[in-house]
Amino acid sequence: MSEMSGPIRVVVVDDQPLIRAGFAMVLAAQSDIDVVGEAENGADALRLLAGTKADVVIMDIRMPVMDGVEATRRLSELPDSPKVLVLTTFDTDEDAFAALQAGASGFLLKNTPPEEVVGAIRVVAAGESVVAPRVTRQLLDRFAGKLAPTPRHDERLDLLTTREREVLGLIAEGLSNSEIATRLFIAEATVKTHFGKILTKLDLRDRVQAVIFAYDSGLVAPAG
């Protein structure tokens, strides 16, 4: 994971001007964050990002013209796409799950304190996700049966070693790196090494996407 050479470039997408202004005001006070654009819906965001380089997009889910899930899906299909943090009202929102499936690196509740929003942007810009492992698991367990296709074996699983598949399965169960290290009697640094190789081999961007892959490929199944 390489360090960024300059300020984190952020685009704020929300159909409510006051929310966009609030985010812009909070982020403008940070020396390492630049708000490089704002958009009022997903379609406007895609047009903006076609000509504006961004590292992180704060994306509302429910917007007219094009919602945040579809905009996230389209962004994730682009090369070198920005990371997406979606905004939701409830942490059990099925649209939040759909956004994670579409390629978002995590989600923020709309009442998240400003300092946590800033921290989340920094974490996502560094290549990590901002959804706690067990929250991701709970979301997937709740909605995978409804929204995900029937799991099918993904040939990319064959690229993983037995140990890497074991680590991926435990990640999908909601275990942290330290918990996986304890379970497998290995060092936490070794878990991180395995996870880095998993992301590279499967061409995934972060922990959230790894968990979703584990479900979609049939490596793990929703609880119950």
JOKAWO-V297360 format. One record per run of one state. SS is the DSSP state (A for helix, B for strand, O for the rest). FROM is the first residue (numbers start at 1). TO is the last residue. Records with the same first field share a line. If there is no record, write none. Layout:
SS = FROM-TO  FROM-TO
This chain:
O = 1-7  14-16  29-32  40-41  52-55  61-67  77-82  89-93  103-105  110-113  126-132  148-154  160-161  173-176  185-187  203-206  217-224
B = 8-13  33-39  56-60  83-88  106-109
A = 17-28  42-51  68-76  94-102  114-125  133-147  155-159  162-172  177-184  188-202  207-216
